[in-house]
Amino acid sequence: MTTVIGLSAKTTNLYQHARDIRIASQQQQNVKNSYKKLFFATRAAKAGNPKAQFDLAVMYATGKGVQKNEREAFHWFHKSARHGFLEAKYYMGISFQQGRGVRANAHLARYWFKQAAKAGDPKALYQLSQVEKALNHRAIKGGRYSMR
């Protein structure tokens, strides 16, 4: 009976060791993949690929594969949006609405949400309505009656 328990403990320890090695290997592989993704995304983004610019912006915004940098994320979102990438237009609106990587500006948020909504993004349409409400509320509260 004690031999079985000892064998079971050794087996458990062996499986745990194998699991730890597998996890360490996966983490190392993830680091290698993120460096590769950063390298190729940067290369393609600098060449003018809007999808790569968007991917690079998301990497900077989330801090996956690079150190989180909202200003750099905004820079790449802007380049991608100017090249017509739909999701980047939406995130430009979010950036201006929340002040991420740039000073908050409701008018510019409205502009980018309008661009994304015209291109067919339903999330942008909702955000546009929220920005419009906020701008109209500010205009009425401030004594101006402007329906820009």
MOSULQUI-V437740 format. One record per pair of residues at least 12 apart in sequence whose ideal C-beta (glycine too) atoms are under 7 Angstrom apart, sorted by the first residue. I is the first residue (numbers start at 1). J is the second residue. Records with the same first field share a line. If there is no record, write none. Layout:
I = J / J
This chain:
34 = 64 / 65
37 = 65
38 = 59 / 65 / 66
41 = 55 / 56 / 59
42 = 56
45 = 76
50 = 80 / 83 / 84 / 85 / 88
51 = 85
53 = 76 / 79 / 80 / 83
54 = 80 / 85 / 87 / 88
56 = 76
57 = 73 / 76 / 77 / 80 / 88
60 = 72 / 73 / 76
61 = 73
70 = 100 / 101
71 = 101
73 = 101
74 = 95 / 100 / 101 / 102
77 = 91 / 92 / 95
78 = 92
81 = 112
86 = 116 / 119 / 121
89 = 112 / 115 / 116 / 119
90 = 116 / 121 / 123 / 124
92 = 112
93 = 109 / 112 / 113 / 116 / 124 / 127
96 = 108 / 109 / 112
97 = 109 / 127 / 131
106 = 131 / 134 / 135
109 = 131
110 = 128 / 131 / 132 / 135
113 = 127 / 128 / 131
114 = 128
